[in-house]
């Protein structure tokens, strides 16, 4: 599998340039490709290549922004007609074009997002508009949430997330997300799972700063449909991992008479690159079946010596009265780019319906 940056290849620009030339008579395809490859193009990473494509394309487009947007619509239609990778990540420069050159033209840009997002997602590009225009942009997105096209409806939810990963956060929505709740209300029964998952992700963002709002929504939506129940469950995943009492109660997850025994770390000394191995027994000592959300927490030693907890889910299922099970688990300490391991004493605990056991220690060594 090639590098993501290599989606921007000579073949791509040849095909794209041809599609532009067919609807833009004064477009000089050869000069466009030459300009793309001027300088240090081969040294650029994916995002730099995408931004570079935006800037170069702008040099060959009408300088009047509404005219340029109209031409982008024609280019996209031609790309679709020629079956040229509809939805391909390479075309994200169309969204970036609106973000880069349209921030001062709200009306034209809002209309462009509706059109472009049906071809390539605009969730990142819309963020500066949410920051700059605030309620005016949110009102626009509320209208998008009623759109016939599911890509546009998803943009309303995904673009308004307070903490969208890999994108700029929206501080005023982290502080008070009430303005975007009508979007989520409109989409809670959306026929598209793609849209409903975005609603759940938005709720999970909100829960990180305003748990009470998500708990109120959970109470209001509960039992309305399997779809809304699914949204709540996925949207409350951070609260569930935190063992938040109200959300555990919402799902009837209580730990009374669910007994943990024979909890043991089988590899008390673990080398970086190897696996931690542990086991335990679980027994439902209630007189009726109980749903058990089973998790474990690794308390990682950090650079400054303190411990930082990360929770991992094992399962969530029903256990019969007096059912006894044995659980064996491995936790990887293989080196990955998203986590730096530090040698020394770490801890491991088991979490049963939000109730955490006493932690056991293990040593991580080089």
Buried (B, 14 or more C-beta within 10 A) or exposed (E): EEEEBEBBEEEBBEBBBBBBBBBBEEBBBEEBBEBBEEEEBEEBEBEBBBBBBBBBBBEBBBEEBBEBBBBBBBBBBBBBEEEBBEEEEBBBBBBBBBBBBBBEBBEBBBBBBBBBBBBBBBBBBBBBBBBEBBEEBBEBBBBBBEBEBBBBBBBBBBBBBBBBEEBEBBEEBBEEBEBBBBBBBBBBBBEBEEBBBBBBBBBBBBBBBBBEBBBEBBEEBEEEEEBBBBBBBBBBBBBBBBBBEBBBEBBEBBBEEBEBEEBEBEBEEBEEEBBBBBEBBBBBEBEEEBBBBBBBBBBBBEEEEEBEBEBEEBEBEEBEEEBEBEBEBEBEBEEEEEEEBEEEEBBBBBBBBBBBBEBBEBBBEE
